[in-house]
Amino acid sequence: MQPMPAHRRPNLSDAAGVSAGGGDDRLSALPDDLLIHILLKLQDAPVAARTSVLARRWRRVWALLPELHFPDGTDSDGIRAALAAHDAPAISLLSVAAIKATPESVAAWLPIDACRLSGVLDFRNRGTMDETSAASPLKLPCFQNATKVVLDLDSIGLTLPPSGIFTRLAELVLISIHLHGPCSISDVVSSSRCPSLQRLVVSSVKGLDKFTIHSESLLELVLSGLPGLHQLNVVALALKDLAVRGCFTDALNRSQHIANISAPQLVTLDWKSSYDPSSVQLGEMAHLQQLTTQYLIVYGQYVFSAHNRHCLMLLQRFDHIRRLVLYLVYAPLQVNGRFLMEEMTNFPNITSLTLNVVACSHSFGASSFHVLSMSSGVRELEIRLVDLPSEHEALASACQSGCICAEPSNWETEELVLHCLEEVVISGLRGTEHELAFVKRLFNWTTVLKRMTVNFRVSMTESNAKELRQQLLSFSRPGICMKFLQHGKACSFD
């Protein structure tokens, strides 16, 4: 939650009757718990501390706050002084937003309340000073009573505590950190030292080439942006959700990575990393309900075919999945490229399919037709029309006459019977010629369709949305319930 803007903060001095002109101090007559509730609304510990000048009654009220928020720009000396003066027996939330913090400046206040923290530590730093921030790491204390720790350090070096038990820690989030020894993250997060850990997120962390976790309590594990990781071992008997995104990429240039996953209760698997069954062992996953794979490049050269093969091998690993989430990417398109989707020859049995299509204004009919032709038993279909991230927009190529996205063209004439499809959701629709051509064909392929929900692109004007709605209704047929949304709300075309 963001701190209250300065112009909206209550004028406590006026309310307390200590402004020019005096008067009855009605606010100070309130009980402590109500005054504390008022100060908590500020979400700004330095501002709350300044209320001590209002009157004798206020001098120690702020020091009883169970939650302390230090917004952007609060200097480390101020944080240290506030924590030293704080009298509450426990801190349920300590939130610090720093700018260009150094390990030395953080070390001045972080250990002060390691024992009193009984809830959440949320420390986020923006902008490292220099490379020495990683070279001289911050020593993390053992927060024995904390329930949640979030550290987003912008590449500050970190040394994990070599001893101590995080008895109550249920959630640990580590983002943009440079890990240093001698204690490894594997030693800290397993059940022996984190017996209550239920959610672990490790993202964009340097210095992590091997990761092992043995946990009896873990329910969710997210590993992302770990290109240097080359050994992964997970033994988590209660794990429900696992995401491995953007890992192993550097390891492929040196040697084959190894991953062993033992998670028999897993329900959702998001594997957007390289996959080869000879080196990645997923174990028994009898309860798996949802699979999300690495993105597929629709057109391209052989090098992209090799990329797609990791996704295709993962799909072959499963015979049946209730819900499958695929990404179809159309950038970059090359004149001498070829249609790579033909290499997808078999598919698990699915009942729900989500296609995230990054078409970059190209026709996506051929690729979608190919996927749907192998999943004719699908009951629910969601198509999300997604833009390329702004940092990758330069990769997009304009769709021109004779563009390879028109091939193969069999989807425009060949019959396809989706005899189980009852519900369709389309998001991000702009109403382009390519989009409308596909939606029209989709109506023809369905025989038992009951509902279609269309989420128009947010930037679409009301008049364009109204016109597009009429076109879509002309494609529909009696018995199909059509619903139109924009900004998540039903469109009103009165």
N, C-alpha and C positions, 0 to 999 in steps of 0.2 A: 504494500500500500504506500502511495506517495505522500510525503509530508504536506500539510495544509499550506497553500500559498500564503505569503506574508500578508497580502491585502485582505485575506479572508479570516485571518486569525483574530479571535476576540480581543478587545482592548480590556485586559484584565485590570489595569490600574483604574480605569473609569468605573468598572463594575464593582471594584472593591471599595470605592468611595475615597480613594486617596489622590484623586486628581485635584487640580486647583479648585478650591471651593469646599473641599472636605466633604462631610456628610456621613451618614451611617454606613458602616462597613458591613453591608448585608451579605456579600459574598463570603467574607471570612467567617461568618457565623455558620456556614454550612459544615456538615461533618466531614472528616478526613476522606472517607471513601468516595464522597461526591466530588470533592476538590480534586482528588486523584483522577477520577473519571474525566473531569474537565481538562486537566493537563495532558492526559493521554490522547485527547483529541488533537492536540497540537502536533503530535508525532515529530517532535523536535526537542531533544533533551537539553541543548544549550538554552533555547528560549524558555523552556520550563524552569530551568535553574535560575534564570533572571527574575522570575516572579518572587524570589526570596527577598527582594528589596521592597516589595509592596508594603509589608507589615510584619511584625514579629510573628504573627500567626502563620505566615507563609514560609518562614525561613527553612523549615525542614520538610515541607509537604512534598516538594519535587523529589527529595531524596528517598521517598517511599514508593516511587513509581515502580511497578513490576516490569514495565517495558521501557527500554531506552532506545530511542532512534537518534542517530547522528547523521544528518543529511550531508550532501556533497559539500566538500570544502572544510569540514570540521577538522582542525589540526589535531595531531596526535597528543600534544600536551593537554589540550582541552578535554579530549576523551579520557586521558589518564586521570586528570583531576576530578572529572565528574564521577568516574567509577570509584575513585578513592573516597569521595565524599558520600557516595550512595549508601543508604542505610537499610534498604529493604533486605529481608532475610534471604530472598531468592530473586533471581531475574528470570522471567519467563520468556523474554525476547530481547536480544541485543542485536540491533541492526546498524551497520556502519557502511556508509558509502564514501569511499576515499578517492582522492585524485592524486595520482603519481606517488602513491605510498611506497616506502622502502621497507625492507625487512626490519631495519633498526627502528623505524618509527612505529611499526605495528607491534614489535616486541615490547615497546614501552607500555602498552595497555592490554594486550591480549591475555597475558597470564593472570591479570589482577583478579578476575572473577571466574576463573576456571572451575572453582568448587561451587560457587553460588549459582552458576548458570544451570537452571533446571528446565529450560525449554529450548528455544531456538537461537542459534548464532547464525546471522546472515551478514557476511562481510564481502563486499564487492569493491574492487579497485579498478579505476580507469586510468590508463596511461602510465607505463613504467618509466622510471627516471632514466635508467641506462642499463647496460648489460650486467652491471654489478648486482642488480636486483636479483638476478638468477644465480650469480656466482656466490653470493653470501646469503644462504637460504634462511627463511624464517622457521623457527622451531615451534611446531604446533604442540600445545599442551594436551594432556588427556582430559577431555571434558566428561567426567564420569557420570554426571547427572543430565547432560544435554540430551534432548530427544531428536533434534535436527541440527545439522551443521551444513551450511552452504558457503563455500569458498570460491569466489571468482576473482582471481588475483592478477589477471593480465600478465602472465608469465613470470610473476615473482617466484623465486625458488622456495621450496618447502621441504622441511624435514619432518617426517612423521614420528610420533612418540614411540620410543623403543619398548616401553613398558606401560602398564596400566590397562584397565578395562573400561570400555565405553558401555557401561552397564545398561543404560536406558536408550541409547542411540538407535532410533528407528529409521532415520533417513540421513544419508551422506551424499552431498553433491560437490564434486571437485571439477572446476572449470578453469582452463587456461592457467595451468600450474606447471612449474618445472620441478619434478620430484628429485630429491637427493637422498642418498643412503645415510646411514647404513640400514635403516629399517625400511622394508619394502611395503607397498600398499597391500600386498597379499598377506603379510603378517598381521596387518591391522584389521582388515575387514572380515576375516573368517570368524566363525562362531566362538572360538576361544577368547577373542577380545571384543567382539561385537555380538553378543548373544541375542540381542533384540533387533538387529538390523533387518529392515524389510524392503528398503528401497536404496539402491546405489546407482549414482550417475557419475561416470568418469568421461570427461569430454575435453578434447584439445589439450591433453596432458603430455608433456615431454618427459623423457627419461623413463619411459615405461615400455620395455621390450618383452617382458614376461609378466603374465598376470594369472594368478591362481586364487580361487576362492572356494572354500568348503564351508557352506552355511546351511544350517537347519531352519533358519527363520526367514531367509531372503525370499521376497515375493516378486520384485522387479529389479532387473539389471539392465542398464543402458551404457554401452560403450560406443563412443563416437569420436571421429577425428583422431584416431590413434594409428597413424601410418607406420610407425616404427614397431608396432606390436607384431611379434612373430610366434609367440607361444601363448595359448589361451587354454586354461583348464577351469571348468566350472562344474562343481558338484553341489547342487542345490535341490534337495528333494522336494521343497515346497514351492519352488519358483514357478510363477504363472506367466510372466511377461519378460521376454528377452529381446533386446535390440543390439545389433552389432553393425554399426554404420561407419563406412570410411576407414576401416582398419586393414592392416596387413599390406598396404600399398607399397611401402618402402621395402618391406620384407621380401616381396616378390622379386625385387631386383638383386637380392643377395642369395636367398635360399628359400625353399618352400616353407610356408608357415604351417604350424600344427595347431589344431584346435580340437579339444575333446569336451563335449557338453553332455552332462548327465543331469537331466531335468525332467523326470518322468511325469510331472504334473503340469508341464508347460501348456499354456492355452494360446498365447500369441507369440509368433516369431517374426521379427523384423530383421532380415539378414541382407543388408545393403553393402556387402563386402564380397571379396572374391571367395569362390566356393569350388572345392574339388573333393569328391568323396574319398580320394586316396589319402588326404591329409586332414579333412574336417570330419570328425565323427560326432554325429548329433544324437546318437543313442535312441532309446525308445521314447516316442512322443505320442502315445496313444490318445491323449486328451487334446491334442492340438486342434484349434478351431480356426485360426487365422494365420496366413502367411503373407508377408510382404517381401518382395525380392528386389535385387539390384535392378536398376533401370535398363531397359532394352533400347538399343539404337535401331531405328527402323530401316534406314538406308545408309550404306557406307561401304568402305573397303574391307579387306580381310582383317585388318587390325581391330575393327569394330566387331567383326564376327567372333574373334577370339574373346572380346569383352562379353558379348552376349552369351557365350558358352557357359560362363559361370552361373548365370541365371537359369539357363535351360537345364543344367545338371542338377540344380537345386530343385526345380520343378519335378524332375524325374525321381527325386528321393521320396515323394509322397504319392500315395494312391488316391487318397481322399482328404479333402480339406473343405470345411464349410464355407470359408470366405478367403478369397485370393485377391491381393492388391498388387497390381502391375503398373509400371511406369513405361510409357512409350514416348521416346524422345526423337525429334526430327531435326536436330542440329548436330553438326553441320551437314547440309545436303550437298552432294557433289554430282556433277554431270555424269561422270563415269561410275557412280556408285551403283549398288545393286540392292534389291529388296531382301533384307536379311531375315525377315520374319518367316520365310519359308523353311528355315532351319528348325523352327519350332514344330515338331511333328507329333508330340504326344503331350497330354495334359492331365493333371489330376482331376478326379471327379469333384465338382464344386457345385454349391447351391447359390452362392453369392459372389459377384465379381465386381471389383472396383478398378476402373481404368483411369489412371491419371495421364492425360494426353498433353504433351508439350509439343504442339503442332507447329508453332511459329507461323501461323496463317496458311499452312499447307493443308492439303486434303489428308484426312486420317481415315478415310473409308476403307482402304485396302488392309491396313494393319488391324483395324477393329474387326473387320469381317473375318480375317484369318483367325483371330483369337476366339471370336464368338462361334465360328464353325467347329471349334474343338471343345466348346463348352455349351452344347445345345441344351443340356439339362439345367442350365442356370435358372433360378427363380427370381433373383434380385440382381439388377444391374445398375451400377452408378458410374457415370462418366463425368470426370472433372476436367474441364478445359483449362489448362494451367499455362501461365506465361513463364518464360525463362527468367531466372533471377537477373536483376539489373546488371550484375557484374559479368554475366555471360551473354548479354544481348548481342555483342559483336559477333558471336558464333552463328547467329540466325541468318538465313539466306532468304531472299524474297522469292515468293512463288510467282513464276512467270509462265507464259505459254510454253508448253512442251516440258514442263517440270516433271522430274521423275516421280513426284508424289502421286501422279495420275496412274502409275503402274504398280502392280497389275490391275487391270480395269474390270476384272471379272465380278467384283463386288457390286457393280452397277447393274448387272443383268442376271447373275446367277442366283438361284433361289436358295434360301436358307430358312429353315423352320425352327424357331425357338419355341418349342411346344410347351415349355414349362414357365416361361418368363411372364411374371404377373406384375412386377413393379419396376419402374425405371425412374432414376433421378439423374438429371443433367444439370451441372453447375458451371457457371462462367460463360453462358451462351451469349454470343454477340450478334448472331444472325447473319454470319457470312455465307456466301454461296456454298462453300465446302461444308459448313455445319448443317445447313438446311438440307443439302443433298443426302447427307448421312441420316439425319433424323427421319426424313421421308422414307428412306429404305428400311429403317429400323421398324417403323410402323408396319411395313409390309411383311417383315420377317416374323412378327409376333402373331400368335393365334389366340392366346388367352390373356392378353394384357389387360389389367384392371386399373392401374394407376400410373400416371406419369407426372412427376414434379419437375418443373423447370425453374432454375435459379438464374435470372438474368445477370449479366455482368453489372457490377456496381456502378460503373461510369455511364451506363445506358440511360438516355433521357426517357421520360415518361411516354412521349409520343412514339419514339422508336420501339419501346417495349410493347406498347399497345398494338402497333402494326405487326410486330413479330408474333405476338400472341394470336392474332387472327390467322397468320400463315400457318402456325402450328396446329391450330384448331381445324384448319382445312385438311391437314394430313390425318387427323384422328378419325375415329369412327364411333358410333353409338356404343355405350357400355364402358367406355374408358373415361375414368375420372381425371380431368386435367387440372393441375394446380400450378399457379405462377407466383414466383416470389422474387423480391428484390430487397437487398439489405436484410435478408432473413425474414421479411414480413410479406404477407399476402398482398399482391398488387391490387390496387383499386383503380378501375378505369371508368369511373362515373363521368 
